[in-house]
């Protein structure tokens, strides 16, 4: 578990940067492509879950998360990252 210092979440949001943002982007892409193929037919719940399952594995890769923790300066730790 990682604890972020108080009042730093605006700069140190590893989950937002490493997971949620890529997941949302990939999900929207999957949705758009699928809806284009199906003439904009409204998806049912099973279809939504299948889209989420496909993009979940793309978004939540070990390399992706490590790279994003590096981007937010959490690992390796850079104590001066918040000086700016």
Protein Blocks (a to p, Z undefined) as FASTA:
>chain_A
ZZddehilmmmcfklmmmmmmmmmmmmmmmmmmmmmnoopacdfklmmmmmmmmmmmmmg
fklmmmmmmmnomaccdfklmmZZ
